[in-house]
């Protein structure tokens, strides 16, 4: 059987819940639909507020062909094939077919550019859906050819209406004896997301009582059942972070096989490539650091590359970076150093900067000995001169301790030669 969220997806504008500022009587999109003159536009809003549903309803209301592509698994070839199909349909029909692109922010610049001609010539009416700010995620050329409509989170009243409709109209739930005693938990846990709301409702009604008995749903019942089955529907919640955590811990543990598996789980779950790339950048610095300084360069370059390429090809770049990080030597010395330094700052407060290290741009500052005694390292052999750079109160405190890997062993030897036992480098 189809999921409840799919069974309850409205087919007509009169059944659509929420977004009255766009589709209510006299609202901008409502007028465009009623006039039959539909512009290309982008629907920007959080997950589960009806972006896809609204696009399908518009196609139904106007009785025009509807094509849907997902930016997660569609490339330029898919776009061109769909546009060509729309071109043939336009020959027989007067209205331009609708091309709906879900998660359009995941398209690379080249993928977005491949839409320009068809949109400009009216071969298709583009409807894009995005959870990200189009100003940053959609290129200017495409943005100039489309309106942007902002969708809001569904209100408590909207969500309650959706629950009540499901209990009275759904082919399965309407046959059960169900009483909603308290709505607060189910509405709160949905987070304004209609899809999640229906997933929760389907979960809490999945085990019906004995025939003739009424299923009473209250806040405690909902919270208990949701907690027990969280991973079934909450991709944006705890499981989302658990999988990301598993990816990073697999990299830290130098297991490329596990790391790639958890990467695949994130991708398969529709995770934003920018979120994954940010995690890899953090891991490159926190877990690898100076044991392999190129790791941070690899992760940063990968983050730039996936935004240029887009899905589905960007998965290859993410895989390359993940494997590289997992197989690199590991060191968290830099991470530990900043932790120790911040702890020391909290313990000792704002200690004064030694006079020798202070800037002296004015005559008064010079008269106060700002910069006095400073030794310019480049004036000495080897570009090094021993002097005190820490406040007097914490002199000789060691924050950075090189670890036992080839790269940091070389750093240790340099520090030992420079500081001759100071800071414990001996």
N, C-alpha and C positions, 0 to 999 in steps of 0.2 A: 504494500500500500504506500502511496505517496506520503511524504511528511505533511504534517498539519499545516505548516507555513505555506506549502505549495497548494494544498487543497483549498486554503482560505484566501489565496491571492485573488483580489478583485479583478473583474473583467470589464467593468464599466466605471466611468468617472463618478457616478452617483454613489458607488459603493466604496470609493477610495476614502481612506481615513487620514486626516491631518493635512498639513500644507495648504490651509485655506487662503493664505496670503498669495498663493500661486494659482490655485485651481478653484477657489471659491467663486461665488457669483460676482462677476465684474472684474475678477483678478486677471493679471496679464496673460498667463498661459491659458486660462479658460477662454479668454477672448480670441486668442490665436487659434485654438482648437475649433471654436464655433465658427470662425471666419474661414477656416480651411487654409489659411496662409500661415504656415508654420516655419519659423526661422530655425537655423541650426543653433543649438544651444548646449550648454554644459550644466548638468545638475551637480551642485556641490553640497555635500552634507555628510553627516556621520553614518555609520553602517546601520542598515535595517530600518531606514525611514521611508522607503518606498521609491527609490530612484528607478530601479529596473521595472517595477510594477507600473509606475507612471508612464514610462516610455512605451510599454506594451499596450497600456490602455489607450494612449494617444493613437497608436497604429490601428487599434481596433475601432476607435471612434471615427477615424478618418477613412477606414477601410483601404489602407495602402500597405504594400509589402513591407515586411519588417525583417531586417537582418541583424544578427547579434554576434559580436566578437568580444572575446575576453583578452585584455592586454597581457594576461599571465601566459597564455599559450598560443597567441596569434602573432605571426610575423608579417613582414611586408608582402610576401607572396599571398598570404590569406587576405590581406586588405585589397590587393589588386584584383584577386579573383572575385571577391564580393562586390567590388565596385563595377567590374565588368558585368556581373550578373544583374546588378541594379540598372546598369545602362540599357541592357536588353529589356528589362521590365518597363523602364521608362518609355521605351518606344511604343509600348502598347497602352500604357496608362498615362494619364495627364499629370498626376501628382508624383513628386519625387519619392522613391522608396526611402524609408528610414534606415539609417545605419546606426545601431546602438553599440557603443563601445564601453564596456564595463571596465572600471579602473584605468581610465585613459591616462592618468598620471604616470602609469608604469610604461607607457610607450616611450621609446627613445625619440630623439629629435628627427631622425630619418624616417621612423615609422609615422610620426605625426605629420611630417612634410608630405608623405605619400598620400595624405588625405586632402591636401590643399586644393588640387585641381578639381576633384570631384565635388567638393563643397562649393567652390567658387562658381563652377559651371552649373550647379543645381542638379547634378546627376544623382546625388543623395542629399537627404536632410540629415545632418549629423546630430545625434544626441549622445553626449558623453556623460559618464558618471564618474565622480571622483570623491574621495574622502579627504583629499589634500587641496590646499589653496591653489586654484588654477593660475594665479598670478605668478607662482613660482614653478609650477609643475607642467604647465602647458605653454608651448612656445608662442611667441608674440604673434607670428603670422597666422596661426590657427585661431588664437584667441580673438584676433581682430575680425574674424569671420563668423564668430559665434557669440550669442548672448550668454551670460552666466546667471543662473538662478540658484539661490541659496535655499536649501531645505533645512528645516529645523528638527531638533529632536522631538519625538512624539511626546505629547503631554500625558499626564496621568489620566485625564479624561479620554484621550484618544486610545490609550492602552486598555483602559477598562472597557471601552466600547468594543474593542477588538476581542477581548476575552468573552464578553457577553454574546457577541455575534457567533464566535466559534461554538459556544455551548448550545446555541439554538439553531445554527445553520449547518454545522459540519455533519457530514453523513455518518460519522462514527460517534462523536461526542453527544450529538443531539438525542441519541438512543440510550444514553446512560443517565442514571440519576445522580447528578452532580450539583452540589451546593457550594458556592463560594461564600464562606463565612467572613473571611478577611482578605482584602486585596493587596495590602501594603507590601508584603514580602515579594509577591510575584511581580508587582510593578517595579519595586526597587531593584530587584535582581536583574530585571530586563535592561535597565539602564537606558531607557528611551529607545530601545532597539526592538522593532516589531517582530523580526525574525527570531530573535532570542526569546521574546515573550512567548511565541507559539511553541518553541522548542521546550521551554520550561513547562508550559501548560500540558504539552503532550507527555512530558516526563511524569508529572505528578498525577496524571490521569491514566497512566499506562496499566496500572494494576487495579482493576475494578473490584469492589467488594462483592460478596455473594449476591446472587440474583435477588432483586427486591430490596436490597439495602442501598442506602444513600451514601455516596462518597462526599464527605465534608472536608473542604479544603480551607485550612487556616494558615496563619503565618508560620507557626512552628512546624507544621506538616511540610510546607513548601521548603523551608530552610533545611530541614533534615534530608528530604529527598534530593534536593539540589546538591547539597554537600556530598552525598554518597555517590552522585553520578556526574560530578562537575565536568570531567573530561569529555562527556558525551556531547556537550554543546558549547562549552565556554572557550572557544579558541582564542579570544582576546583577553582571557583572564589568567588564572593560575597555570593552566597547561601551557599557554603561550610562553610564560616565563620559565616554566620547568624545562621545556624543550630547548630554549635559548641557553639556559644554564647547563644542560647536558652537552650542548655543542661546545661551549667554552671549556668545560671541565675535561672533555675528551681531547681538545687541543692542548690544554695544560698537561694532560696525562700522556701526551705524545702518541695518541692512537688515531691515525688518519682514517682508519676504517670506521670507527665509531663516529668520528667528527663528521665525515661525509654523510653517514646515515642520518644524524640529527639535522644536518643541513638540508637533506632531502625532505625531512619531516616538516621543517619550517617552510620550505618552498611549496610543498604539496598542500600545506595549510593556508597558502595565500599570503604569507608574511611579506611585508614591504621590504624590498631589497635594501633600502636605506637603513632600516633597522638592523638587518643582518650585517651589512658592511660596517656600521658603527660598532657592533660587538666585536668584529674581527680587528678593527683598529685598536680598540681598548685592549684586547687580548695580546696584540703584537707588542704593546708597550708594557702592560702589566706582567705578562707571563714569559716573555721572551727578552724584551729589553735589549741591553747591550751584549747579551750572549750572541745575538745576530741582529745588528742594527738595521739590516736590509728588510727585516720583517715588517717594520713600521712603514717603510717605503712601499713594500708589496701590498699591504693592507690598504694604504691610502690610495695608491694607484688603482687598486681593484674597486674601491668605492667610487672613484671618478669614472671608471670604465663602465660599471654596471648602469650608471645613470645615462651614459651615452648610448649604450647598446640596447638596454631594455630587455624584457622577457620575450621569448624563452631563452635566448642565447646567453643572457647574463648569468644563468646558472652555472655555465662552464667556467666563467671568470671567478665566481664565488667558490667553486670547487677547487680551482687551482690555488687560490689564496688560502683556503682552509687546509688543504694538504700541505702546503708550504709551511704554514704556521705550526701544524701538528708535528711535522718532521724536523723542525728547527730545535737547536739546543735551547734550554730554558733558563731564565733568570728573572727573579722578581726583586732584584737588588734596588732598582730605581723606584719601584713601588714602595718598598720598605723604607727607602731613604726619605721620601716625601712624607710618609706616615710619621716617621720619627721626628722629622723637622717640624711638622705641624704640632705634634704633641709637645715638643720643646717650646714652641711659640706660646702655647696655651699655659705652660708651666711658668714661663719667665716673663711673659708680657712683651711690651714693645721696647726692647732694649735699644739704647742709642747706637747709631751707626758710628763706628770708629772715625775719628777726625780725618785720618789719612785717606779714607774711602769717600769722604763727602765731596760733593760738587761745589766748586767755588767760582761762580760766574760773576760775582760782584766784589768790589774792593773791600767792603765790610766783611764779607765772608772770608776773604784772604787774611784780613787782619785778625780774624777769630781763629786762624790756623786751619780753616777748612782745607782739606787736601794736603796739608803739611805732612811730610814724611812718606808720601806715596811713592812707590818705586814702580816705574813703567817696565813691565816684564820684558818687552821687546828690546830694551836697552841692555839686556844681560845675555850671557852665553846660554844657548839652548832655549831662549825665550822664557826663562823661568828665574824668579827670585823669591827667596823665602821671606814671607812677612805675614802678619796676622790679619786675617780677613773676617774673623768672627768677633762679635762683641766680647769684651773682656770677661764678662760673667760666665760665658759658656765656651771659653777658649779650649781647644783640643777635643771638643765634642765630635764624635764620628757619627755621621748619618749614612753615608754610602759605604757599603762593604762589598767589594767585588766577590762574585761567586766562582766556584770551581768549574769553569768552562774555558775553552781555548781563547776566546775573545777577551774575557774578563781577566784571565791570568796575565795577559799582556798589559791590561790596564793596571793591574795590581803591581806589576814590575815597574811601570812608569811612576806610579804614585810612591812606591817604596824608594826609588832613586831620587825623586824630587823632595819628598818630605822627611826622609831619613829617620823613620820611626815615629814621627808625629802622626796623630790620628790612628796609631796602631798598625800602620802600613810597614811591617818589618818582616 
